[in-house]
Amino acid sequence: MEMQAIPPRRVVVLALNGVYPFELGIPYRVFGTADGRYEVLTCSVDGRPVRSNSDFDIAVAHDASILETADTVVIPPCDVLSILKDGLPQQVSDALARIPPQARLVSICTGAIVVAAAGLLNDRPATTHWNFSDEFQRRFPRVRVDPNVLYVDDGNVLTSAGATAGVDLCLHIIRRDHGSEVANMVARRCVVPPWREGGQAQFIEQPMPPLASPGTAPARQWALENLHEPLTMADLAGQARMSGRTFARRFRDEVGMSPGRWLIQQRVFRARELLETTELPVDRIAAEVGFATGASLRQHLHEAIGVAPLAYRRTFRAVALAGS
């Protein structure tokens, strides 16, 4: 029997006055590269051109009524503090009210502030650009703000940090919808990594180390090439030619987490990829990514995403087949 074609998921991007042009283009650039799996449309609250935060206006093809047809709605950043100085404008509130209850709501950077102003982040975890996180928390104390992560996936509401974290989040959504193979393909076409290490902590302004001081990036790259080995802190510090204490401090400054936590994260990432793209048994995958046993892989995967390896494989194989 011939398989029926699956219609593309509709992504609607809501452009508000003061929108940042780069971030406005991220959804189309990323979702639009997924070989027709998504349809990306852009709207304003009234269908009229919107003022960007640059020296030009942006014409759109749709008004807010198109939000009623969305599977996913994306709110890119804009000049939120000027928009919200007197509270959320009624036109914006009315537009957000048109989003179907079952639709996925996504914000990029300070777009999360618009979502929070509408009350849609109350009692939820969320993030935004680290430079706005304190103001975000002050204005919206019911939001559980995490300034250290690149994005937060809270089911049907997802928020991201600064501009390129919006790319990370869009790739995460594709991975969630269609599996790692499709997400990796899109990442290659966009010439970006399929996922990035660490969180926002690595980008927060802080005093620069002395020029002669080596970083931990070479050691991290070496570790990624040797995940199958039982790597230790001493191994990583030796690659960086640092003492263990100096390496651990420098690593946390650059990546935003401890070397041990980062290493487990990378092993879980690689295990997920192998579960999705190969038929290797769990014990073999555990050995390939450096976990001592299949039981250890099961424990770490469950702690990371809440499922067992075979359940994860079944889910993402089904997703990949549905999206192919």
Disulfide bonds with the S-S distance in Angstrom:
none
